[in-house]
Amino acid sequence: MRHYANDAETGKHRFDPAYEANKRPMPSDGTEYGQTTFRASGGRIWAYRGKRARVLAMLATMAEGVTQWDCYPWHTRLAASVKVMRDDGIEIETTREGPFNHARYRLRTPGTLKIQDQRSDGGSFRTPKKSA
């Protein structure tokens, strides 16, 4: 069902994509994650925060791969994040599909994923405050 907003000049309805986008629940932009770490089976470690952290988590957990549509609207430049990860040494495969030649990205580096909460201090214990 499309929602329309009144056009102030004509009084007629027009399609309002901003209204449509605000109605849908927005997925997280990855800011609640302190750090996403991926450890390859060879021992190499990559760590990202924010949008790249969420993309890395999606690549590691979605066997069918990730497309731009999976990341919309919180990340509109998926190809740029994939390029940065490739430049860092992560193997990501690109396949083209559909009549418009859309890209689907799949993680080819075997390894494990760890998502650390931003409230965490890395697992260390807090030191008690000294009283005066």
C-alpha positions in Angstrom: 0.0 0.0 0.0 1.5 3.3 -1.0 1.0 6.4 1.1 0.6 9.8 -0.5 1.0 13.3 0.9 -0.9 16.3 -0.3 0.9 18.6 -2.6 0.5 22.1 -1.2 0.2 23.8 -4.5 -2.4 21.6 -6.2 -4.0 19.8 -3.3 -3.5 16.5 -5.1 -1.8 13.5 -3.6 1.8 12.7 -4.5 4.0 9.8 -3.5 6.1 10.6 -0.5 9.1 8.1 -0.1 10.3 9.8 3.1 7.0 8.9 4.7 7.3 5.3 3.5 10.8 5.0 4.8 9.9 6.4 8.2 7.1 3.9 8.6 9.3 0.9 8.3 11.4 -0.1 11.3 15.0 1.0 10.7 17.6 -1.6 11.2 20.6 -0.7 13.3 23.5 1.1 11.7 26.0 -0.9 13.7 26.7 1.7 16.3 25.6 -0.5 19.2 28.5 -2.8 18.4 31.8 -1.8 20.0 33.8 -3.8 17.6 33.4 -6.7 15.2 36.4 -8.9 14.9 36.9 -11.6 12.2 39.7 -14.2 12.8 40.8 -16.1 9.7 41.6 -19.8 10.2 45.3 -18.8 9.4 45.3 -16.5 12.4 45.0 -13.1 10.8 42.6 -10.7 12.5 40.5 -7.9 11.1 38.5 -5.5 13.3 35.8 -3.0 12.2 33.3 -0.7 13.8 30.1 0.9 12.5 28.7 0.0 9.1 31.7 -2.0 8.0 31.3 -4.1 11.2 27.7 -4.8 10.3 28.6 -5.7 6.7 31.3 -8.1 7.9 28.9 -9.7 10.3 26.4 -10.2 7.5 29.0 -11.6 5.1 30.1 -14.1 7.8 26.6 -15.2 8.8 24.7 -15.2 5.5 25.7 -18.2 3.3 23.6 -17.0 0.4 25.6 -13.7 0.2 24.8 -10.1 0.7 23.4 -7.6 -1.9 22.9 -3.9 -1.7 19.2 -4.6 -1.1 20.0 -6.4 2.1 21.8 -3.3 3.5 19.3 -0.7 2.4 18.5 2.0 3.8 21.2 2.0 6.5 24.1 1.5 4.1 23.9 2.8 0.5 27.6 2.2 -0.4 28.0 -1.5 0.1 30.5 -1.8 -2.8 32.8 0.8 -1.1 32.8 -1.2 2.1 33.6 -4.4 0.3 36.5 -2.7 -1.5 38.0 -1.6 1.7 37.7 -5.1 3.2 39.3 -6.5 0.1 42.1 -4.0 0.3 42.6 -5.1 3.9 43.1 -8.7 2.7 39.7 -10.3 3.2 38.7 -12.6 0.3 35.2 -11.6 -0.9 33.7 -13.1 -4.1 31.4 -11.0 -6.4 28.8 -12.7 -8.6 26.6 -10.8 -11.0 22.9 -11.8 -11.3 19.6 -10.8 -12.6 18.7 -8.8 -15.7 20.3 -5.6 -14.3 23.6 -7.3 -13.4 23.4 -6.7 -9.6 26.3 -7.8 -7.4 26.1 -10.4 -4.7 29.0 -10.6 -2.3 30.1 -13.8 -0.5 32.9 -14.2 2.1 35.5 -16.7 1.0 38.0 -16.3 3.8 37.2 -19.1 6.4 37.2 -18.0 10.0 35.2 -17.0 13.0 33.3 -13.9 13.9 33.2 -12.1 17.3 31.0 -9.1 18.0 32.0 -7.2 21.1 29.5 -4.9 22.9 30.6 -1.3 23.1 29.9 -1.2 26.8 32.5 -3.9 27.3 36.1 -3.0 28.1 37.5 -6.0 26.4 37.0 -8.5 29.2 39.2 -7.0 31.8 38.0 -6.4 35.3 37.3 -2.9 36.6 39.8 -1.6 39.1 38.1 -0.4 42.3 38.4 3.3 43.1 40.7 4.2 45.9 39.0 6.1 48.7 40.7 9.1 50.1 
